[in-house]
Amino acid sequence: MSAQYEDILYEVRGRAAWIVINRPKVYNAFRGRTVEELIQAFQRAGEDRAVSSIVLTGAGEKAFCTGGDQSSHDGNYDGRGVVGLPIEELQAIIRDVPKPVIARVNGFAIGGGNVLATLCDLTIAAEHAKFAQVGPKVGSFDAGWGTALLARHVGDKRAREIWFLNEQLTAAQAMDYGLVNKVVPMAELDAAVTVWTDTIGERSPTALAFLKRSFNADTDSIRGISNLALHAVKLFYATAESKEGVNAFNEKRKPDFHQFLD
């Protein structure tokens, strides 16, 4: 493990780089520092010629990632970037790094964490994992990769259901929807991921890079929509309606959004 990070762990296992969000006390929610370190780790893995694939996961057995840490902002994340942190850069590097990225979903993949799993090239989940979007419940949204790319994975109707109703999907349901490639018992998760990374490690890295770029080319128009959406969500975070969502979440009550529509 590298000692240079505070919020993540980085380790090379065989020909795979494992990047672990190491904030289990907050269900691996990310703050500005977390996102900065994730970007650095993806850059590091992308430049390492000994690395053939990248595994993204969370520490512990409760959560993969639950999105932005609500305790670290009051409508804006801490850090830098369009919405207060460089989430745009993180999303871009997951797409652009010329190596397959595998989401190892070991628990909750909620909100921004669900978007990260959606962006990864492959997803393998433990049986107890749960997937959901919560934006409209907490005064937020992701109208870029989190909607348009999700719809490519699961279909338009399913994507709208996920965003409008905010119900949690089991790992089995997520696999049935097309959001997950494989589901295994938690005790077998690491072994299953290693089978994939070992297999990818035997493949031509140049061929893999071209294949990833080809797949991405079909959906890269979403990048512009995502950039626009991040600017829009920053403006939304400054509104009383959005702040009500954050306050209600922190106060453990139902939000009253409609008071702001009069």
C-alpha positions in Angstrom: 0.0 0.0 0.0 1.1 3.5 -0.7 1.4 6.0 2.2 1.0 9.1 0.1 -2.8 9.0 0.1 -5.2 9.9 3.0 -8.6 8.9 1.6 -7.7 6.0 -0.7 -5.4 3.0 -0.9 -3.4 2.0 -4.0 -1.9 -1.4 -4.7 -0.7 -3.3 -7.7 -1.8 -7.0 -7.6 -0.3 -8.9 -10.5 -1.0 -6.8 -13.6 -3.9 -4.9 -12.0 -4.0 -1.7 -10.0 -6.5 -1.7 -7.2 -7.8 1.7 -6.2 -9.8 1.6 -2.9 -11.8 4.5 -1.5 -10.8 4.2 2.1 -13.6 6.1 4.0 -15.7 3.2 5.4 -17.0 5.3 8.4 -18.9 7.4 5.9 -19.8 4.5 3.6 -16.9 5.5 1.3 -18.5 8.8 0.3 -16.1 11.2 -1.4 -15.0 14.7 -0.5 -12.8 17.0 -2.5 -9.6 15.3 -1.3 -10.9 11.9 -2.2 -11.6 12.9 -5.8 -8.2 14.5 -6.2 -6.5 11.4 -4.9 -8.6 9.1 -7.2 -7.6 11.2 -10.2 -3.9 10.9 -9.2 -4.3 7.1 -8.7 -6.0 6.6 -12.1 -3.2 8.7 -13.8 -0.6 6.6 -12.0 -2.2 3.3 -13.1 -2.7 4.6 -16.6 1.0 5.5 -17.0 2.3 2.2 -15.4 3.1 -0.1 -18.3 3.0 -3.1 -16.0 -0.7 -2.5 -15.3 -3.2 -4.0 -17.7 -6.5 -3.2 -15.8 -7.7 -1.1 -13.0 -10.1 -2.1 -10.2 -12.1 0.5 -8.4 -13.7 -0.4 -5.1 -14.5 0.7 -1.6 -13.1 -0.4 1.8 -15.0 -2.8 3.9 -18.1 -4.8 3.1 -20.8 -2.1 3.4 -20.2 0.3 0.6 -18.6 0.7 -2.8 -19.3 4.4 -2.8 -22.3 6.5 -1.7 -21.5 9.6 -3.6 -20.6 13.0 -2.2 -20.1 13.3 1.5 -23.0 15.4 2.7 -21.2 16.3 5.9 -18.4 18.0 4.0 -20.5 20.6 2.2 -23.6 22.8 2.5 -24.8 22.5 -1.1 -21.4 22.4 -2.6 -18.6 19.8 -2.3 -15.3 21.0 -0.9 -12.3 21.1 -3.1 -12.2 22.6 -6.6 -13.8 22.2 -10.0 -17.1 23.0 -11.6 -19.3 21.9 -8.7 -16.7 22.6 -6.1 -14.7 19.4 -6.7 -13.1 17.9 -9.8 -15.8 15.2 -10.4 -15.7 16.0 -14.1 -12.0 15.2 -14.2 -12.6 11.9 -12.4 -15.4 10.8 -14.6 -13.3 11.7 -17.7 -10.2 9.7 -16.6 -12.3 6.6 -15.9 -13.5 6.9 -19.5 -10.2 7.9 -21.0 -7.6 5.8 -19.3 -6.6 3.3 -22.0 -7.2 0.2 -19.8 -10.3 -1.6 -18.7 -11.7 -0.3 -15.4 -13.6 -2.8 -13.3 -16.0 -1.7 -10.6 -15.8 -4.2 -7.7 -19.1 -3.4 -5.9 -18.8 -4.6 -2.4 -21.9 -3.0 -0.9 -23.9 0.2 -1.6 -23.4 2.0 -4.9 -25.5 5.0 -4.3 -25.8 8.4 -6.0 -22.4 9.5 -7.3 -21.1 6.1 -6.4 -23.6 4.5 -8.8 -22.5 6.9 -11.5 -18.9 5.8 -11.0 -19.9 2.2 -11.3 -21.9 3.1 -14.4 -18.8 4.7 -16.0 -16.5 1.7 -15.4 -16.1 -0.7 -18.3 -17.1 -3.8 -16.3 -19.0 -4.3 -13.0 -18.8 -7.3 -10.7 -20.9 -7.2 -7.5 -21.3 -9.0 -4.3 -24.7 -10.6 -3.7 -25.6 -8.1 -1.0 -24.7 -5.0 -3.1 -27.4 -2.4 -3.6 -27.6 0.2 -6.5 -29.6 3.4 -6.4 -29.9 7.0 -7.4 -31.1 9.5 -4.7 -30.7 12.9 -6.4 -34.3 14.1 -6.4 -34.6 13.0 -2.7 -31.7 15.2 -1.6 -31.9 18.2 -3.9 -29.4 17.0 -6.5 -29.1 15.4 -9.9 -26.6 14.1 -12.4 -28.0 14.9 -15.9 -24.9 13.8 -17.7 -23.2 10.4 -17.6 -25.4 9.4 -14.7 -28.5 9.6 -16.9 -27.6 9.2 -20.6 -25.0 6.5 -20.1 -27.1 4.7 -17.6 -29.9 4.6 -20.2 -27.5 3.0 -22.7 -26.9 0.3 -20.1 -30.4 -0.4 -18.8 -32.7 1.2 -21.3 -34.6 4.5 -21.2 -37.6 3.3 -19.2 -35.4 1.6 -16.6 -33.1 4.6 -16.3 -36.1 6.9 -15.7 -37.4 4.5 -13.1 -34.1 4.5 -11.3 -33.9 8.3 -11.2 -37.6 9.2 -10.6 -38.4 6.6 -8.0 -35.0 6.2 -6.2 -35.7 2.6 -5.3 -32.7 0.4 -4.4 -31.9 -2.4 -6.8 -30.4 -5.7 -5.5 -27.3 -7.0 -7.2 -29.5 -9.6 -9.0 -31.9 -6.9 -10.2 -29.0 -4.7 -11.4 -27.6 -7.7 -13.3 -31.0 -8.3 -14.9 -31.2 -4.7 -15.9 -27.8 -4.8 -17.5 -26.0 -2.6 -15.0 -23.8 -5.4 -13.7 -21.9 -8.1 -15.5 -21.6 -10.7 -12.8 -22.8 -11.3 -9.2 -21.0 -13.6 -6.7 -21.0 -14.2 -2.9 -19.0 -11.6 -1.0 -16.5 -14.3 0.0 -15.8 -15.0 -3.7 -15.6 -11.4 -4.9 -11.9 -10.9 -4.8 -11.2 -14.2 -6.5 -13.8 -13.4 -9.2 -12.2 -10.0 -9.8 -8.8 -11.6 -10.0 -9.9 -14.1 -12.6 -10.9 -11.1 -14.8 -7.8 -9.1 -14.1 -5.5 -12.1 -14.8 -7.4 -12.7 -18.1 -7.1 -9.1 -19.1 -3.4 -9.2 -18.2 -2.8 -11.8 -20.9 -4.4 -9.7 -23.6 -2.8 -7.2 -26.0 -2.7 -3.8 -24.3 -2.8 -2.0 -27.6 -5.9 -4.0 -28.7 -7.6 -3.3 -25.4 -6.9 0.4 -25.7 -8.3 0.7 -29.2 -11.4 -1.4 -28.2 -12.1 0.9 -25.3 -11.7 4.0 -27.4 -14.1 2.5 -30.0 -16.7 1.7 -27.4 -16.3 5.2 -26.0 -16.7 6.9 -29.4 -20.3 5.7 -29.6 -21.3 7.5 -26.4 -18.8 10.4 -26.2 -21.4 13.0 -27.1 -22.6 12.5 -23.6 -19.4 14.3 -22.4 -20.7 17.6 -23.5 -24.1 17.0 -21.9 -22.3 16.1 -18.7 -20.2 19.2 -18.7 -23.3 21.4 -19.2 -25.1 19.4 -16.4 -22.3 20.0 -13.9 -22.6 23.7 -14.5 -26.3 23.5 -14.0 -26.1 21.5 -10.8 -23.7 24.1 -9.3 -26.3 26.8 -9.9 -29.0 24.5 -8.4 -26.9 23.8 -5.3 -27.2 27.6 -4.5 -31.0 27.5 -4.4 -33.1 27.1 -1.3 -34.8 24.1 -2.9 -31.5 22.2 -3.1 -30.4 23.3 0.4 -33.6 21.9 1.8 -32.6 18.5 0.5 -29.2 18.6 2.2 -30.7 20.0 5.4 -33.4 17.3 5.5 -30.8 14.6 4.9 -28.6 15.8 7.7 -31.6 16.3 10.0 -33.0 12.8 9.1 -36.4 14.1 8.0 -38.4 14.2 4.8 -37.7 17.3 2.7 -40.4 19.8 1.8 -39.3 20.9 -1.7 -42.7 22.3 -2.7 -42.6 25.2 -0.3 -40.2 26.8 -2.7 -42.4 26.6 -5.8 -45.0 29.2 -4.7 
